[in-house]
Amino acid sequence: MAPDLGRLAALIDGWVSLAALLSYRDLQQDQRPPWASLSHGAAGNAYALWYVATRQDRPDAWKAAGRWWRFAVRGADRRSGFRSAAYRGIPLRASVAFGRPGLQVVEALLSHPKPIASRRALTTLGAIFDQAGEVPAEFMVGLAGELTAALQIARCTGSDEMAAVADRLGDRLLAAASIPIPIPINGFAHGRVGVQHALLSWCEQTRRVPPAALVAALVAPTDDEIISHAGTLPGSWCNGLAGFLMLWVKAYELTRDDAWRTRAVACARTLATLPSVDGTLCCGDGGRAYALLALARIDDREDWRGQALAACTQRLAEIPAHGVLRGLPGIVCLAVDLITPGRARFPLVEA
């Protein structure tokens, strides 16, 4: 095994062993709230352990995943489970990444091998996703994130019930996608990029032909325009080029219009010139790496996978300990995807 791949294998083994020993109290001592969420906390640890367990057939990771999910459920009853000063005023009712729905997503994935528990978890989650009221279209706190999660659960469990929920969410999001979103918040996490990626993923998984209006509306600003609006995160998945790159890969996969592949390759080359901010999936090198792995699916003219491996390993020591989007568990998922055969899937982002 190549040195970098050996380092990632050791990272996975070491993290799974450590996660089996740590407690919710350790998490509280390691970082500030929120402590229960998928993005930052215990539910994210559980998700990453589930990912390792299913991709590498590891009973030890299955056991630890259930333990961290129970920690997340207990922590969810306190305000510190999902709220902090940074998340004051953000609507969390429909947020898979930041809110209580994320715990139900993890439960639905973990309970799949147990028919009775699985039916109960899927029914509960379906009711959450079908809830009435106004829900933002965006990915991080709205319909796009819910749709992507429903698609993942339908794929992983084979649930017709969740597939029907995903179809209802897709119809709602398609209707909402026509509402203009200002260019300054046009990234993946909070703008049209995440909405359009979710809709294309829905079309892909359900073998629908993407609506002409959706394809015509796909965002394609220049790299300079993206960078100018991304603030301090020009290369990131959440606000910057990496998120746009993932949309354009998906657009090519569904339309086979080579203009999208050309645009994605050019974007990746610009991405390589930008400075690193941190190592996480959300804002940093981890998100870049997943975007490059996506590009490797449609273009073999450059070693995108090798670039993803380099991005994954350069800032490991600086990453927070918990949470899948903002912590080391997300990088563990990336490490699994880099060393294990099969399709890489950006946690929470790629269905």
Phi, psi and omega in degrees: 000136179301152184306314181295322178292322175297323178296321179290321177299319178293324177299313180298310182299315181294320181291319178298317179297318180292318180299330179290342182258330185287161180235173176299326177296322176298318177301315181298326179283334184282329188205170177280163176299161008280147187251346184254344193287164174295315184296315190245343196227216190297322179296326176294322175299316180297318180299313182296321178294320174300319182297314177299316183299317184281325182280333184240006177053062184241106178300327180296323178288323175303312182298315180293327179298315178298322179296314181288330175295319178296322174301316182296319179298316179294320180289338183292341181282354179248150180303326182293349178296322185230346186249149171205177180300326182289340184248017178294128177088352179277128180288122185251358186303324183247016185267114175290319184289318189253340191245189182299328178305332179298325178295321180291327175298313180297319178299318180297323179287318183288329186274355186308319181292350183247104190306314183292312179296324181294315179299318179296315181295319180293321178295317179298314181293321178300320179294323177295314182291333181271002186301143181284168178109167183284126179234133178301155178283333192299170185286310192289326182232019188215206189298322182297320177292320178296316180299314181298318178295318179297320178296318180297316182292321177299319179292316186285331184254343185071021185283118174294327179298315181288329175297322178292321176299316179299321179295321178293319177295320179299317179296319179294318182290323178299321177292322182284337186294342180280351180284124183299141174240128183303144182306319183300339177243044187267014182279191185287312188295319188232010184229200186292334182299312179295323178297312182291323177297317179297318180293319176295322177297321177298314179298319181296311185290328182262004178059038173272151169281125181303133178305141181302323181294324178293313180298318180295332184269358182304132185284138180213058176291166176287163177301319181297320178296318178298312182298321183292334181261356185268002177061233182274005185236053187295333182260003191284164169288317190293316185234345191246207190296325184299321178294317177297320179302318180295323177296316184289328173299313180296322178298318178294318182299328182267329184258337186058025174276114187295345177298326180289321177294318178300317180295320181295317180296316178299320179298316180298323179292322175293319180304322182295341182269351186271147181290153176283141178258310174202188185259002190282168175290320186292304191250350193230216189293331178296317177295320175301316183298317179295324177297320178292324175295323175297316180298326180298338178292333188243354183216122180247018182278342176228161183275071181294325179296319176297321176294324177296318179298317179297319180295322183296323192264357191276341182225037184300322186292343186263356189277135176304158191281339192228155177094145189275326179270329185245014183216182182299327178305325177295323178288330174297318175301316179298318178299318177301316182291333180280334185248352183250131178301149180120172184285130175286140179224113177305120183305131179073343190258319179254118184292000000 
